[in-house]
Amino acid sequence: MPLADRYLTIRRDPDSEEVLARDGDLEAHSILQRAGFVPVHRLHETYHRAPAGLPHDEETGLAAEAVARLRAAGYHVVCDPDFDTDRQPVRYQPLGESVAHLAERIRQATTTDEAAQILTELTAPCDGILDAVGQVLIATAEFHDHLGSSSARYTARRLRYLAEETLRVIGTDLVHTRNDLADRHAPHPGRTPCTQEVPVGEREPSAVCACPPPLRALPVPPPPAAARPRR
């Protein structure tokens, strides 16, 4: 990982008085957001700021918490003296890491049965990951129902649409994928152990095993030349 990605600054901007965090990689951004910062995406940069409307002392506490968490994760943080701290909070595994572990298991799966079993964790009808995500979306919609503004009501409707339509489409496709894998009962041709044996009908006399050749990346065609304007 580049050293520049392990370096961050958290300072109070002298002009806007906002508490701003700059630089860092995606893991650092995740830590900042868990500490309470809000991401800001611009054309040439992404930075994080403290939530709007916080009292001065709460902004300071939020920034100090972010500094502590980042340093505990191994980041070098340059900050204002008010935000500096030697505290080392305990690090907990984020829930997302547990879900991402399923991707690694699929990358290592050697049979369609293994892959189907892993996908079941996503598609199980009452306690799968997608069902849990849907429950979170609906609960957030219900939270917005009582905030009393037109924008909150719109957000609630949008969240329900995501849960009842978009997530349902994703779930349906994944269920079909999982069921298709479960019916195949086949080894993955690129991940089966090599036996160093050549079948009798092999056409290549120099082959030393029955493994398929590695996939070759197709060359990317150059972009078409821009048409010259007519004179």
N, C-alpha and C positions, 0 to 999 in steps of 0.2 A: 504494500500500500504506500503511495507517495507520502513523504513526510508532510507536504503541504496540507494534505487532507486530515492530518492529526493536529492541526493548529487552528485555534479559533480566537476571536476577540469578542468580549462582552463589555460594552461601554454605554454610557449615557451620552447621546448625541448632543453636542454643545448648542446646536441651533434649534432642533425640534424638542429637546429634552426627552426624547424617546429612549428607552433601553433597547439597544440593538445588539444582536449576535450575528457575527459574520464568519463566513468560511466554514470548513468542516465537510465531512462526507455524509452519506445518507444515514449511517449509524449515529453520527453526531446530531443530525437533524432530528432523528427519532428521539434521542435523549432530550433535546431542547423542547420538543413538543410535549413529551411526557412531563417535563418540568413546568409546563404551562405556557410556553412561548407560542406565538402565532406565525406561521410561515407567510412570507411575502414573495411572490414570484414576479420578477420583472424581466424585460427582454435580455438584459446583459448580466443579471445576477439574481440570486436567491438569497434572502437573508431572513432573520427572525426578529420579531419585536415582542415586547410585553403586551398583554391584552389592553385594549383601550379602557380608560376610566379607572385604572387602579390607583389607590393612594400611593404616595411616594414611598412609604415604608414597606408596603406590600410589593411594589416593584423591586425594591432592594432585596427583600427576602426571596422573591422568585428568582432573581438573577444569581444570588448567592447559592441557592439550591441547584441551579443549572451548572454553576462552576464546580460545585462539589461532585455532582453526578458525572460530569465530563471528565474531571481529573481522575475519578475512581475508575473510569473506563480506559484510562491511559492517554487522554488528550492533553495537549499543552494549551492552556487557556491564559490569555493576557486579559486582564480586567481592571476596572476601576477599583481603587482601594476599598470602597464601600461594599463591593461584591466579593472581595477576597476572603477565602476560608480554607482552613486545613481539615475540615470535616471529611471523613471518608464513609459515605453511606454504603450500606449493603446492596449489592447488585442482585436483582431477581431476573429470572428468565422471562422475557415477554411472552405472552400467549402466542403471538405471531410466529415465534421461533418453533414452537411445538407443531404448528400447522405446516410451516416450511419444511420441517423434518420429513413430512410425507413426500415432498418432492424428491428429496434425496433417496428415500426408500424406493420410489418409482424408478429413479435413475439406476438403481442397483438391482431391480427386479429381474429375474431370469426366466420367468414364465408368465403367461397371461393370467393364470390363477392368482399369482402374487399381486400383479398390478390391479386386478379386480378387487381383491381384498382390501388393498390400500384405498382405492377410490370409494369403497363402501363407507369409509370414515367421512367422506364428503356427502354422500348421497343418502345415507340412512334416513328413513322417513320421519322419525321423531327425535332423534338425538344426534343427527349428523351435523357436520360443520355448516353446511348451507342452511339447514333448518335453524340453527342457532343464529346465523347472520340475519335471517329473515325475522326472527324474534327481536333482535336488537333494533332493526329498522322500524318495526311496528311500535316497539316501546318508545323509540325516539319520536315517532310521529305522534303518539299519544301525549308525550311530554309537550310537544309544540301546540297541541290542540288547546291548551289552557294558557298560552302566553299572551293571548288577547290582541294580536295584531294581524293585519291582512297578510303580511309577509310570512308570519309564523304559520298561518293556515295554509298558505301556498306550499311552504316547506313540508308540512304534514302530508298534504296530498301527494307531493312529489316522492316522499319517502315510502308511502303506501304503494305508489306505482312501481317503485324499484323493487319492493318486497313481493308484490303480487304478480307483476308482469316480467320485469327484467330478470330477477333472480329465478323466477319459475322457468323461464326459457333456458337459462344456464343449467338449472337443475335437471330439466328434462333431457337436454343433450348429454349431460354427464351420466345420467342413469342409463341411457341407451349405450353409451361408450362402455360403462362398467358391465352391463349385461352381455354385450358382444364379447368382451374379453373373457367373462366367466364361462361362456359357451365354447370357447376355442380349445381350451386344455392343451396349449402348445407351448413349447419353449421359445424364448426370444432368439431368433437365428443369430443375432450379433452378440449374444451374451452367454451362450452355452459354453461349458468347459471344452477346450480343444483336446481331442483324443489323439492327435498326431497320427491319424489313420486316414488313408485315402480309399474311397469306395471303388468298387470294381469298375463301375461305369464312368469314372472320371475321364473327361476328354483331354484335360491338360496333363501330359506325361510328366511334367516337372513339379506338379503339385505335391506338397508334403502333408496336407491335411484337407479335411472336407469343409473347412470354414469358408464362408463367402468372402470375396474380395472386399476391401474397405470401400466405402462410398467415396466417389470423387466429386469434389465441388465443381459445379459447372462454371465456366468463365463468365463473368459479368460483362455484357456488351457495353461498349462505350456509349455515353449519352449522344443523341443525335445532334449534329451540328446546327447551330442557330441559323435560321434562314436570313439571308441578307436582304435588307429592304430594297425594293425596286427603285430605280432612278427614273 
